[in-house]
């Protein structure tokens, strides 16, 4: 999908993009009714893709195998595909290669019901960034 492909499409409730390999910036930005999204072949999800999608209950982005592909911009710095918010009603499906970036609510381990995804690194100027996004659950494929 391209940049802003379905941005602010308020009636969109479900999307299945089984063959899409890249999801453009703001593709589902503020699609407030979106509850289910499946894009298991996507290798890259650009920044701001799911911001404002607080109704999400199921999201499969299990094709992404490298953490920097969850928001990388053309300037080679990371702005999360999810913002820095919470998706407390959403069950997220990730590739097992990203398990190291996830941890339980108590922060002690990667085992059990995983609910947090942490994305951190340095932007193009060398400044550090860190995003923690909360989900109801995270499972791995």
C-alpha positions in Angstrom: 0.0 0.0 0.0 1.1 3.5 -0.7 1.6 6.5 1.6 -1.7 7.5 3.2 -3.6 4.8 1.1 -6.5 4.5 3.5 -5.7 7.4 5.8 -8.7 8.5 7.9 -11.1 6.0 6.1 -13.4 5.9 9.1 -15.6 3.1 7.8 -12.8 0.6 7.4 -13.3 -2.3 9.8 -11.1 -5.1 8.5 -8.3 -5.4 6.0 -6.4 -8.4 4.7 -3.3 -7.8 2.6 -1.9 -11.3 2.3 0.4 -10.5 -0.7 1.6 -7.0 0.3 5.3 -6.8 1.0 5.4 -3.2 2.2 2.9 -1.0 4.0 3.3 2.8 3.3 3.5 5.6 5.7 0.2 6.5 7.3 -1.6 3.7 5.3 -4.2 3.2 8.1 -3.6 6.5 10.0 -6.7 7.2 12.1 -8.8 4.5 10.6 -10.7 4.6 13.9 -13.1 1.7 13.2 -10.3 -0.8 12.1 -10.5 -3.8 14.3 -8.7 -6.5 12.3 -5.7 -6.2 10.0 -3.7 -9.0 8.5 -0.6 -8.4 6.4 1.6 -11.5 7.1 3.8 -11.0 4.0 4.7 -7.4 4.7 8.4 -7.1 5.4 8.3 -3.3 6.1 5.7 -1.2 7.8 6.4 2.6 7.5 6.0 5.2 10.2 2.6 6.3 11.6 0.8 3.4 9.9 -1.4 2.5 12.8 -1.6 5.7 14.8 -5.2 6.4 15.8 -6.3 2.8 15.2 -7.3 2.3 18.9 -10.1 -0.1 18.0 -7.6 -2.8 16.8 -8.3 -6.2 18.3 -6.2 -8.4 16.0 -3.1 -7.4 14.0 -0.9 -9.9 12.1 2.4 -8.3 10.9 4.4 -11.6 11.2 6.4 -11.0 8.0 8.5 -8.3 9.6 11.7 -9.9 10.8 13.8 -6.8 11.7 12.8 -4.3 14.3 13.8 -1.2 12.3 11.3 -2.2 9.6 8.5 -1.1 12.0 8.7 2.5 11.1 11.9 3.2 9.2 11.6 6.4 7.2 13.4 7.5 4.1 15.8 9.5 6.3 16.9 6.3 8.0 15.6 7.0 11.5 12.7 5.3 13.3 9.4 6.8 14.0 7.2 3.9 15.2 4.4 2.5 13.0 2.4 2.6 16.2 3.3 5.9 17.8 4.2 5.5 21.4 0.8 4.7 22.7 -1.1 1.7 23.9 -3.3 -0.9 22.1 -4.8 -2.5 25.1 -7.5 -4.5 23.2 -5.2 -5.8 20.5 -3.7 -9.2 20.1 -0.5 -8.7 18.0 1.1 -11.5 15.9 4.8 -11.0 15.3 7.6 -12.9 13.7 9.6 -14.9 16.3 12.7 -12.9 15.2 11.3 -9.9 17.1 10.8 -11.8 20.4 13.9 -10.3 21.9 12.2 -6.8 21.7 9.2 -7.9 23.8 8.7 -8.4 27.5 6.0 -9.2 30.0 4.1 -6.5 31.8 6.2 -6.9 34.9 9.3 -6.4 32.7 11.1 -9.5 34.0 11.0 -11.8 31.1 10.0 -12.6 27.6 7.9 -15.5 28.8 4.1 -15.7 29.5 1.6 -13.2 28.1 3.8 -10.7 26.3 2.3 -7.2 26.2 5.1 -4.8 25.4 7.1 -4.1 22.4 10.2 -1.9 22.8 11.8 -0.2 19.8 15.0 1.8 20.5 18.0 3.0 18.6 19.5 6.3 17.3 18.2 8.7 14.7 20.1 10.1 11.8 21.7 12.7 14.1 22.8 10.1 16.6 20.2 11.0 19.2 18.7 8.1 21.0 15.0 7.2 20.8 12.9 4.7 22.6 9.3 3.6 22.0 7.3 1.2 24.1 4.0 0.1 22.7 1.5 -1.9 24.8 -0.7 -4.7 23.4 -3.2 -7.0 25.1 -1.0 -9.9 24.0 1.9 -10.7 21.6 2.3 -14.1 20.0 5.0 -15.3 17.7 5.0 -17.2 14.4 
